[in-house]
Amino acid sequence: MEITQTKDSNLVAKLNKPVHDLHYSLYPSYFKEYNYKAIKEEFKKLIEKKQFVFLLVEDNQQAVGYAWIEMKEYPESAFKKSYKVVYVHQISILSTQRKKGYGTNLMNYIYKLAREQGIDRVELDYWLDNKTAKDFYEKQGFVKYREVVYKQI
């Protein structure tokens, strides 16, 4: 298994399909149906932004998943201290390749990148009905420190 940085929006858009389809199935009033062309164009723009890093997971030279992470800096204010985090926007592993350690290895790689940047915190969020993500991140040792709620009016 190999993890490398990628700028291939075509490949990232293809690998995005499983996670996007899951989000759409759980929250169809919020997410659009998967549209390869539109998603590829969006990733093409995002990949060029310096704060974003896209990591590709390959096994035997076959792409099996990716992560989209961001190096975030929160400035000091009258309310909060400044701090830096690595923010995980998305992880997507092909459904046929899950439960094989790719996600765990990807997260370990992200932790290593964070430490190399002098960052001691990784943050992320996941959709409440995504039990697979919840279980995975709990297994990784993530803990809740803030909850977001809404009221439809």
Secondary structure, 3 states (H helix, E strand, C coil): CEEEECCCHHHHHHHHHHHHHHHHHHCCCCCCCCCHHHHHHHHHHHHCCCCEEEEEEEECCEEEEEEEEEEEEECCCCCCCCEEEEEEEEEEECHHHCCCCHHHHHHHHHHHHHHHCCCCCEEECCCCCCHHHHHHHHHCCCCCCCCCCCCCC
